[in-house]
Structures are given as structure tokens and as C-alpha cells.
Amino acid sequence: MILDTSSAIRRVRENEEITGNLTILTLIEFPPITAYGKFRGKIYLIREEDQIKAIELQERLRKIGKPMSATDLLIASMCINRNEELLTLDRDFLVIREVEPLFRVLID
């Protein structure tokens, strides 16, 4: 499971252990996570195939009139390419399932 930034921040604020994985985008958006002693997961870096998948998703989303931010698309792409479910507080991610059935998302 990959946690997006909103779910990671919630866990830090509530002093909870983070056993799921994060993306480099969460580290960029929320640098204090690097010093959080209760983080036990992995950090996924962006790969070329993640960038390609993000472009493909954006093309499909634009066709249905629902484009998304590059950051959200990269996070979703990283989940799809690694066969990981996304845990998030952000319901905006649900729209991706309209164009990509392989995307799994759980609202935290």
C-alpha cells in the first residue's frame, strides 16, 4: 500500500506508525516525514514508466473533461505500475478509476 501525502500527514499528527510505502512526491511536499521515527515503509522514486503512465492517464482524463494535477497523476501511476493500492484522504483520486480499472484506491 502507498500512502499519499494527506494520509501520511494524518498519521504523523496522530503519532501513528506508518507501515505503508510513500513516494518521493510525499517527501517533497512534506519534508518532516524524513525525520519521523515511526516510518517503516519504503520510498518509491519516479521511474520513466511512471511518467509515461501519468501522461496516458491525463490524456484519458482530459477526454472525459476531468484533468488532474501532475503530482496526483504520478502518485496514481506509481501505484498502478507497482500493483499497490493508494490510501488517501483525497476523494479526487476516485475519478482515475473511471479511466483506469487497474487503479486501486482506498479513502482513509
N, C-alpha and C positions, 0 to 999 in steps of 0.2 A: 504494500500500500504506500502511496505517495501522499503526503500532506501538502496542501498548498499553504501559502503564507498565512492566511486567516486562521486556519486550524493550528498551525504551529504557534502563532502568537497567543492564541487562546490557551494552549497548553502551558506555555511559559508563564503567562499571567496567573494561571491556576496552580503553578508549581507541579505540573504533572510530568511523568516520564514520557518521552517521545520515542516509541519503538519503531515507528514507520520511517520511511525514507523521505528525503527532501530533494529539491532541485537547486541548482546553483542560483536560480532566479530568486528563491526564498532568501538565500544568503545575501544577495544584492539588495533586496527590498527590506530585509530585517537583519542587519549585521550582528546584533547582540546574540543571535542564535548560536554563533560560533563559540561563545563562552558559556553556553547553557550546559551545565554538568549532567543533566538528565536526558540528553540526546543520545540515543543508542543506534540510530539507523545509519544509512549510507547517504552520501551526497551524490546525486547524478549530475554529470556535466552534459551540456548540449552537444549532440552529435550531428553530423551532416544530415542523417536520415530524419532527425527530429525537425530540422529546419525545412526539409522537403515536405514532410507530413504537415507541418504548420501551414505552408503555402497551399497545399491541396485542400486542407480544411477551410482556409479562408476563401478560396475560390468557391467551394460548395456553399459556404455560409452567405457569401455575397449574392449568390444566385437566388437564395430564398429571402434576401433582404435583411440578414441578421449578422453582419460582420462583427468580429470580436477583436480585442487588443492582442498585439503580438505576444505579450507575456502570457496571457491565458492560453493562447493557441500553442505556444511552445510547451507549457506545462501539460496540456492535454496530449500533445504529440508524444512527449516523453512517456506518459502513461501508456498510450496505445502501443508504442514501439517496444516497451518493456513488459507488456501484458500486466500492468499494475492498475489497481483501482485508485481513483483520486478521492481523497477525503477533504472536503471543503465546507466553508460556511456560505460560499458564494453560489447562489442558485443560477447565476448566469451561465454556468458551465453546462447546465442541463440542455441547452439548445444544441450543443455539439452532437448529442445523441440523435438529433433529427437528421444529421448528415453522415454520421459515422457510428454504425451499430457496434463496433468493437470497443468503443469508449465506455468505460465503466466509471460511474461517479456515485459517491455517497455523500449526502448532505449531513454535515456534522451537527 
